[in-house]
Amino acid sequence: MKKDGIYKLQRYTWRTLLTFIGPWLVVAYYAFICFAFLRNPPSNDIVPHIYVDAQWIFYAWFVLAILMLDWARAGLANIEAAALMHPRLAPSTASELMWHTDSKWANPLWWLRAGRAAVVSFYRRIRSRSNHKVSAPDWPWVLLALTSLLLIVSLPLSSLTMEARDVFTYTNTRAKIFGPNSTTFNPRNAI
């Protein structure tokens, strides 16, 4: 936003608040799922009475996990933009800056390229004992890549802890028995 010939960056308060508080809310939701549903597994396909239907909790976690991956990527991109503006964290060369374009830290192909660059750099240092620089990512890029990798791996794996299956619950209503029972056991018209 241009004001008096000076570009002033716009601050997004709600987006920033959601970036910091959102992951804690997701962790709290998963902790609720663990303590309310996963802590006491069914015994003989019977679970204690739970007031909330677990099927909707499972589907809500599935949808939240899908949304969380994109939400986390956007939040990490905001953190990256703030880090690149800080002089101490900014890349020192143009090749390091190129690693930050288009959120390459969130792409598995670029993770492989970074690993290849690290191996080539290590091999060249050992072989020639020179300080020939290879285009490699800087430390903020590596930190963002590891955080992104952690999210991409942990969210789908957390869904594997949940198993959707039919079980019975205790209830106070009387079960209906069809066919012969204690009141209609002997009469012929009950058949």
Secondary structure, DSSP 8 states (H G I E B T S, - for coil): -EETTEE-----HHHHHHHHHHHHHHHHHHHHHIIIIISS--BTTEE---SS-HHHHHHHHHHHHHHHHHHHHHHHHHHHHHHHHSTTTS-SSHHHHHTTGGGGGG-HHHHHHHHHHHHHHHHHHHHH----------HHHHHHHHHHHHHHHHHHHHHTT------EE--SS-----SS-SSSSS-GGG-
